[in-house]
Amino acid sequence: MPSADSFSSPGHDSRTGAATDTGSGIGSPAGAGSGTPTTEIDWVTAFVDIPDAVHRVCTEFWSSVTGSQLSASRGDHGQFATLLPDSGDAYLRVQNTGHGGTGVHIDLHVQDRPTMVGRVRALGGREHTDYGDVQVMTSPGGMRFCLVDASDPGRPPPASQ
């Protein structure tokens, strides 16, 4: 069996999987050593983006695959719901994209959204759409993701045993 050191990669501690400071700001805690603005990411949620035409069947599929119950819908158009596991953190959500396509995106929950926007821009990302409470960004590779306030009531409480 390979040792834990066999799986090391730049920016990650091979024993713990924790990010380490590579000096680039990427993989570094709050951009340490990068010269870019800093902020902490408090929570990450993943969204399965589903168009309206297949939303019901896909939501049922993801609920079954993950063994989760679907929360009540929320959002201005009822477009968001959370997959609630029997135990553990509720980190997976579904979003009805209307006539949009299927995909996956992440939300980064941060304490200081304007500072994180600056950090993302300094690292080559771009601002896409500002919804006031959500800032949609685009990575240098074209992947969209959202920056949301960490105080967002959608963040689940820690799992209890």
GUMI-901170 format. One record per residue: residue number from 1; residue in one letter; z negated, y, x of N, C-alpha, C in turn. Coordinates in steps of 0.05 Angstrom, whole numbers, padded with zeros to 5 digits, m for minus. Atoms other than C-alpha are relative to their C-alpha. Example, Ala and Ser with C-alpha at 12.3 -4.5 7.8 and 13.67 -1.06 7.14 Angstrom:
2
<1; 'A'; <00000; m00024; 00018>; <m00156; m00090; 00246>; <00000; 00024; 00018>>
<2; 'S'; <00001; m00024; m00016>; <m00143; m00021; 00273>; <m00014; 00022; m00015>>
//
This chain:
161
<1; 'M'; <00000; m00024; 00017>; <00000; 00000; 00000>; <00000; 00025; 00018>>
<2; 'P'; <m00001; m00024; m00016>; <00019; 00068; 00029>; <m00026; 00016; m00003>>
<3; 'S'; <00024; m00017; 00001>; <m00038; 00115; 00047>; <00005; 00025; m00016>>
<4; 'A'; <m00002; m00025; 00015>; <m00052; 00179; 00008>; <00016; 00020; 00016>>
<5; 'D'; <m00015; m00019; m00017>; <m00023; 00217; 00068>; <00030; m00004; m00003>>
<6; 'S'; <m00029; 00005; 00003>; <00045; 00184; 00055>; <00012; 00017; m00023>>
<7; 'F'; <m00010; m00014; 00023>; <00050; 00224; m00009>; <m00003; 00030; 00002>>
<8; 'S'; <00004; m00029; m00002>; <00035; 00293; 00019>; <00026; 00014; m00001>>
<9; 'S'; <m00023; m00017; 00000>; <00083; 00349; 00008>; <m00009; 00028; 00006>>
<10; 'P'; <00008; m00027; m00006>; <00084; 00421; 00030>; <m00011; 00013; m00024>>
<11; 'G'; <00013; m00015; 00021>; <00037; 00462; m00012>; <m00019; m00016; m00017>>
<12; 'H'; <00018; 00017; 00015>; <m00004; 00403; m00038>; <m00018; m00016; 00018>>
<13; 'D'; <00019; 00017; m00015>; <m00066; 00368; m00012>; <00005; m00029; m00010>>
<14; 'S'; <m00007; 00027; 00007>; <m00048; 00294; m00010>; <m00023; m00016; m00013>>
<15; 'R'; <00022; 00015; 00011>; <m00118; 00271; m00029>; <m00007; 00010; m00028>>
<16; 'T'; <00009; m00011; 00025>; <m00132; 00318; m00087>; <00023; 00009; m00018>>
<17; 'G'; <m00022; m00010; 00015>; <m00063; 00341; m00109>; <m00001; 00030; m00004>>
<18; 'A'; <00004; m00028; 00003>; <m00089; 00412; m00106>; <00021; 00016; 00016>>
<19; 'A'; <m00018; m00018; m00015>; <m00043; 00469; m00086>; <m00014; 00011; 00024>>
<20; 'T'; <00011; m00012; m00024>; <m00053; 00495; m00016>; <00017; 00025; 00007>>
<21; 'D'; <m00015; m00025; m00007>; <m00032; 00562; 00014>; <00021; m00007; 00020>>
<22; 'T'; <m00023; 00004; m00018>; <00037; 00554; 00044>; <00010; 00026; 00012>>
<23; 'G'; <m00009; m00026; m00010>; <00043; 00628; 00058>; <00022; 00012; m00016>>
<24; 'S'; <m00022; m00010; 00016>; <00100; 00635; 00009>; <m00008; 00013; m00026>>
<25; 'G'; <00009; m00010; 00026>; <00059; 00652; m00052>; <00006; m00021; m00021>>
<26; 'I'; <m00006; 00022; 00019>; <00089; 00591; m00087>; <m00018; m00023; 00007>>
<27; 'G'; <00019; 00021; m00005>; <00037; 00537; m00094>; <m00026; 00010; 00011>>
<28; 'S'; <00024; m00012; m00011>; <m00015; 00585; m00068>; <m00018; 00009; m00023>>
<29; 'P'; <00017; m00011; 00021>; <m00076; 00603; m00109>; <00005; 00030; m00003>>
<30; 'A'; <m00004; m00028; 00007>; <m00058; 00669; m00142>; <00016; 00015; 00020>>
<31; 'G'; <m00018; m00014; m00018>; <m00005; 00684; m00090>; <m00012; 00007; 00027>>
<32; 'A'; <00014; m00007; m00025>; <m00052; 00684; m00031>; <00020; m00001; 00023>>
<33; 'G'; <m00016; 00000; m00024>; <m00017; 00703; 00033>; <00029; 00008; m00004>>
<34; 'S'; <m00028; m00005; 00005>; <00048; 00723; m00001>; <00007; 00029; m00001>>
<35; 'G'; <m00006; m00028; 00003>; <00041; 00798; m00007>; <00008; 00008; m00028>>
<36; 'T'; <m00008; m00006; 00027>; <00057; 00792; m00081>; <m00025; 00005; m00017>>
<37; 'P'; <00024; m00004; 00017>; <00011; 00815; m00138>; <m00012; m00027; m00007>>
<38; 'T'; <00014; 00025; 00006>; <m00041; 00763; m00156>; <m00011; 00000; m00028>>
<39; 'T'; <00013; 00005; 00025>; <m00066; 00734; m00220>; <m00005; m00030; m00002>>
<40; 'E'; <00006; 00028; 00004>; <m00096; 00668; m00242>; <00014; m00010; m00024>>
<41; 'I'; <m00010; 00014; 00023>; <m00063; 00619; m00289>; <m00023; m00016; m00011>>
<42; 'D'; <00024; 00013; 00012>; <m00119; 00596; m00336>; <00007; m00026; m00014>>
<43; 'W'; <m00007; 00023; 00017>; <m00081; 00545; m00377>; <00030; m00002; m00001>>
<44; 'V'; <m00028; 00005; 00003>; <m00012; 00514; m00383>; <00005; m00017; m00025>>
<45; 'T'; <m00008; 00017; 00023>; <00018; 00488; m00448>; <00030; m00006; 00002>>
<46; 'A'; <m00028; 00008; 00001>; <00083; 00451; m00456>; <00009; 00000; m00029>>
<47; 'F'; <m00012; m00001; 00027>; <00129; 00461; m00516>; <00024; m00017; m00001>>
<48; 'V'; <m00025; 00014; 00005>; <00181; 00413; m00543>; <00014; 00018; m00020>>
<49; 'D'; <m00015; m00019; 00017>; <00234; 00460; m00572>; <00020; m00017; m00017>>
<50; 'I'; <m00015; 00017; 00018>; <00267; 00430; m00633>; <00015; 00017; m00021>>
<51; 'P'; <m00014; m00015; 00021>; <00322; 00459; m00679>; <m00008; m00009; m00028>>
<52; 'D'; <00008; 00005; 00028>; <00309; 00462; m00753>; <00012; m00025; m00012>>
<53; 'A'; <m00014; 00022; 00012>; <00361; 00409; m00771>; <m00014; m00027; 00006>>
<54; 'V'; <00013; 00025; m00008>; <00320; 00354; m00735>; <m00030; 00003; 00004>>
<55; 'H'; <00027; m00006; m00006>; <00252; 00386; m00733>; <m00020; m00021; m00011>>
<56; 'R'; <00019; 00019; 00012>; <00216; 00339; m00781>; <00001; m00027; 00014>>
<57; 'V'; <m00002; 00026; m00013>; <00242; 00274; m00750>; <m00010; 00001; 00029>>
<58; 'C'; <00009; m00003; m00028>; <00230; 00299; m00679>; <m00030; 00004; 00002>>
<59; 'T'; <00029; m00005; 00000>; <00160; 00324; m00694>; <m00014; m00026; m00006>>
<60; 'E'; <00012; 00026; 00006>; <00143; 00257; m00725>; <00002; m00019; 00025>>
<61; 'F'; <m00004; 00017; m00024>; <00172; 00222; m00663>; <m00020; 00008; 00021>>
<62; 'W'; <00018; m00009; m00021>; <00131; 00264; m00614>; <m00029; m00005; m00007>>
<63; 'S'; <00027; 00006; 00009>; <00068; 00256; m00655>; <m00006; m00030; 00004>>
<64; 'S'; <00004; 00029; m00003>; <00077; 00180; m00655>; <00000; m00008; 00029>>
<65; 'V'; <m00001; 00007; m00029>; <00096; 00175; m00581>; <m00026; 00007; 00014>>
<66; 'T'; <00024; m00010; m00014>; <00035; 00215; m00560>; <m00026; m00010; m00014>>
<67; 'G'; <00023; 00009; 00014>; <m00012; 00184; m00612>; <m00017; 00023; m00010>>
<68; 'S'; <00014; m00025; 00008>; <m00029; 00254; m00637>; <00005; 00006; m00029>>
<69; 'Q'; <m00004; m00011; 00027>; <m00038; 00288; m00703>; <00011; 00028; 00002>>
<70; 'L'; <m00013; m00026; m00001>; <00002; 00350; m00719>; <m00019; 00020; m00013>>
<71; 'S'; <00016; m00021; 00011>; <m00038; 00414; m00730>; <00015; 00014; m00023>>
<72; 'A'; <m00013; m00017; 00020>; <m00024; 00463; m00786>; <00020; 00017; 00015>>
<73; 'S'; <m00020; m00018; m00012>; <00038; 00505; m00773>; <m00011; 00028; 00002>>
<74; 'R'; <00009; m00028; m00003>; <00027; 00576; m00748>; <00024; 00016; 00011>>
<75; 'G'; <m00021; m00018; m00009>; <00068; 00636; m00726>; <00012; 00014; m00024>>
<76; 'D'; <m00011; m00017; 00021>; <00106; 00688; m00766>; <00017; m00016; m00019>>
<77; 'H'; <m00018; 00016; 00017>; <00154; 00635; m00792>; <m00009; m00029; m00001>>
<78; 'G'; <00010; 00027; m00001>; <00110; 00573; m00785>; <00014; m00017; 00021>>
<79; 'Q'; <m00016; 00013; m00020>; <00149; 00555; m00723>; <m00015; m00016; 00021>>
<80; 'F'; <00017; 00013; m00020>; <00091; 00530; m00680>; <m00019; m00020; m00012>>
<81; 'A'; <00021; 00019; 00007>; <00046; 00470; m00684>; <m00009; m00014; 00026>>
<82; 'T'; <00011; 00013; m00023>; <00001; 00433; m00635>; <m00003; m00030; m00006>>
<83; 'L'; <00005; 00028; 00002>; <m00002; 00358; m00623>; <m00028; m00005; 00009>>
<84; 'L'; <00029; 00003; m00005>; <m00076; 00342; m00627>; <m00007; m00029; 00006>>
<85; 'P'; <00008; 00027; m00007>; <m00098; 00280; m00589>; <m00027; m00007; m00011>>
<86; 'D'; <00027; 00008; 00009>; <m00158; 00239; m00611>; <m00021; 00009; 00020>>
<87; 'S'; <00019; m00010; m00020>; <m00191; 00258; m00545>; <00017; 00015; 00022>>
<88; 'G'; <m00014; m00015; m00021>; <m00173; 00304; m00488>; <00010; 00027; m00009>>
<89; 'D'; <m00010; m00027; 00006>; <m00140; 00372; m00485>; <00026; m00001; m00016>>
<90; 'A'; <m00024; m00004; 00017>; <m00087; 00394; m00535>; <00019; 00018; 00015>>
<91; 'Y'; <m00018; m00016; m00017>; <m00034; 00417; m00485>; <00029; m00002; m00008>>
<92; 'L'; <m00028; 00004; 00009>; <00030; 00395; m00521>; <00004; 00012; m00027>>
<93; 'R'; <m00006; m00014; 00025>; <00061; 00437; m00576>; <00029; m00004; m00007>>
<94; 'V'; <m00028; 00000; 00009>; <00125; 00437; m00617>; <00007; 00027; m00011>>
<95; 'Q'; <m00010; m00025; 00010>; <00167; 00497; m00634>; <00027; m00004; m00014>>
<96; 'N'; <m00025; 00000; 00015>; <00220; 00502; m00688>; <00017; 00023; 00010>>
<97; 'T'; <m00017; m00020; m00012>; <00277; 00539; m00654>; <00021; 00011; m00020>>
<98; 'G'; <m00019; m00009; 00020>; <00315; 00551; m00719>; <00027; m00013; 00006>>
<99; 'H'; <m00027; 00009; m00007>; <00388; 00546; m00700>; <00004; m00004; 00030>>
<100; 'G'; <m00001; 00004; m00029>; <00372; 00542; m00626>; <00002; m00029; 00008>>
<101; 'G'; <m00003; 00027; m00010>; <00377; 00481; m00582>; <m00026; m00014; 00005>>
<102; 'T'; <00023; 00015; m00008>; <00330; 00427; m00560>; <m00006; 00005; 00029>>
<103; 'G'; <00008; m00004; m00028>; <00291; 00431; m00496>; <m00030; m00001; 00003>>
<104; 'V'; <00028; m00001; m00006>; <00224; 00439; m00464>; <m00005; 00027; 00015>>
<105; 'H'; <00008; m00023; m00016>; <00189; 00502; m00439>; <m00030; 00000; 00002>>
<106; 'I'; <00029; m00002; m00004>; <00120; 00520; m00413>; <m00009; 00028; m00006>>
<107; 'D'; <00014; m00026; 00002>; <00072; 00576; m00430>; <m00021; 00001; 00022>>
<108; 'L'; <00021; m00005; m00020>; <00029; 00603; m00374>; <m00020; 00020; m00012>>
<109; 'H'; <00020; m00017; 00012>; <m00036; 00632; m00402>; <m00014; 00014; 00023>>
<110; 'V'; <00010; m00016; m00022>; <m00058; 00689; m00356>; <m00018; 00022; m00009>>
<111; 'Q'; <00019; m00022; 00006>; <m00113; 00742; m00354>; <00014; 00027; 00001>>
<112; 'D'; <m00013; m00026; m00004>; <m00067; 00798; m00331>; <00030; m00004; 00000>>
<113; 'R'; <m00029; 00005; 00003>; <00003; 00791; m00359>; <00018; 00019; 00016>>
<114; 'P'; <m00017; m00019; m00016>; <00032; 00855; m00328>; <00001; m00007; 00030>>
<115; 'T'; <00000; 00007; m00028>; <00010; 00833; m00259>; <00016; m00025; 00005>>
<116; 'M'; <m00015; 00025; m00003>; <00039; 00763; m00269>; <00030; 00006; m00003>>
<117; 'V'; <m00028; m00007; 00003>; <00105; 00794; m00293>; <00010; 00011; 00027>>
<118; 'G'; <m00007; m00010; m00026>; <00106; 00832; m00227>; <00002; m00022; 00021>>
<119; 'R'; <m00001; 00022; m00020>; <00091; 00769; m00187>; <00025; m00017; m00005>>
<120; 'V'; <m00024; 00016; 00005>; <00146; 00730; m00222>; <00025; 00015; 00009>>
<121; 'R'; <m00024; m00015; m00009>; <00196; 00786; m00209>; <00001; 00001; 00030>>
<122; 'A'; <00000; 00000; m00029>; <00175; 00790; m00136>; <00009; m00026; 00012>>
<123; 'L'; <m00008; 00027; m00009>; <00189; 00715; m00130>; <00028; m00007; m00009>>
<124; 'G'; <m00028; 00005; 00008>; <00259; 00722; m00160>; <00005; m00005; m00029>>
<125; 'G'; <m00004; 00004; 00029>; <00246; 00713; m00234>; <00008; 00025; m00014>>
<126; 'R'; <m00009; m00023; 00015>; <00271; 00759; m00288>; <m00014; 00001; m00028>>
<127; 'E'; <00010; m00003; 00027>; <00244; 00787; m00353>; <00023; m00005; m00019>>
<128; 'H'; <m00021; 00006; 00020>; <00282; 00760; m00413>; <m00005; 00015; m00026>>
<129; 'T'; <00006; m00013; 00025>; <00248; 00783; m00477>; <m00030; 00006; m00002>>
<130; 'D'; <00028; m00008; 00004>; <00183; 00820; m00492>; <m00006; 00001; m00029>>
<131; 'Y'; <00007; 00001; 00028>; <00153; 00802; m00559>; <m00027; 00014; m00005>>
<132; 'G'; <00025; m00014; 00002>; <00091; 00844; m00547>; <m00023; m00017; 00008>>
<133; 'D'; <00022; 00018; m00008>; <00042; 00786; m00545>; <00010; m00023; 00017>>
<134; 'V'; <m00012; 00021; m00017>; <00090; 00740; m00507>; <00022; 00012; 00016>>
<135; 'Q'; <m00022; m00010; m00017>; <00134; 00757; m00448>; <00016; m00025; 00009>>
<136; 'V'; <m00017; 00022; m00008>; <00192; 00709; m00440>; <00013; 00008; 00027>>
<137; 'M'; <m00010; m00005; m00027>; <00213; 00703; m00367>; <00021; m00022; 00006>>
<138; 'T'; <m00020; 00020; m00009>; <00270; 00666; m00331>; <m00005; m00004; 00030>>
<139; 'S'; <00003; 00007; m00028>; <00261; 00630; m00265>; <00026; 00005; 00015>>
<140; 'P'; <m00025; m00004; m00015>; <00311; 00639; m00209>; <00021; m00021; m00007>>
<141; 'G'; <m00019; 00021; 00007>; <00343; 00574; m00232>; <00009; 00001; m00029>>
<142; 'G'; <m00009; m00004; 00028>; <00351; 00599; m00304>; <m00018; m00013; m00021>>
<143; 'M'; <00018; 00012; 00020>; <00293; 00562; m00337>; <m00018; 00021; m00012>>
<144; 'R'; <00017; m00019; 00014>; <00257; 00603; m00390>; <m00028; m00011; m00002>>
<145; 'F'; <00028; 00007; 00004>; <00182; 00603; m00394>; <m00014; 00025; m00011>>
<146; 'C'; <00014; m00022; 00013>; <00130; 00647; m00429>; <m00026; 00006; 00015>>
<147; 'L'; <00026; m00009; m00009>; <00072; 00688; m00404>; <m00016; 00010; m00024>>
<148; 'V'; <00017; m00007; 00023>; <00016; 00694; m00455>; <m00028; 00007; 00009>>
<149; 'D'; <00027; m00008; m00007>; <m00053; 00724; m00454>; <m00018; m00024; m00001>>
<150; 'A'; <00019; 00022; m00001>; <m00107; 00675; m00434>; <m00020; 00001; m00023>>
<151; 'S'; <00018; m00002; 00023>; <m00149; 00702; m00491>; <00013; m00008; m00026>>
<152; 'D'; <m00015; 00009; 00023>; <m00096; 00675; m00539>; <m00017; m00021; m00015>>
<153; 'P'; <00017; 00019; 00015>; <m00134; 00639; m00595>; <00013; m00028; m00001>>
<154; 'G'; <m00013; 00026; 00000>; <m00083; 00582; m00588>; <m00010; m00019; 00022>>
<155; 'R'; <00010; 00017; m00021>; <m00117; 00557; m00525>; <m00023; m00018; m00011>>
<156; 'P'; <00020; 00018; 00011>; <m00157; 00495; m00544>; <m00026; 00002; 00017>>
<157; 'P'; <00025; 00001; m00015>; <m00231; 00489; m00525>; <00001; m00024; 00019>>
<158; 'P'; <00001; 00023; m00018>; <m00247; 00441; m00467>; <m00007; m00025; m00016>>
<159; 'A'; <00006; 00026; 00013>; <m00249; 00368; m00487>; <m00029; m00007; 00005>>
<160; 'S'; <00027; 00009; m00003>; <m00318; 00340; m00498>; <m00001; m00030; m00002>>
<161; 'Q'; <00003; 00029; m00001>; <m00341; 00269; m00486>; <m00021; m00009; m00020>>
//
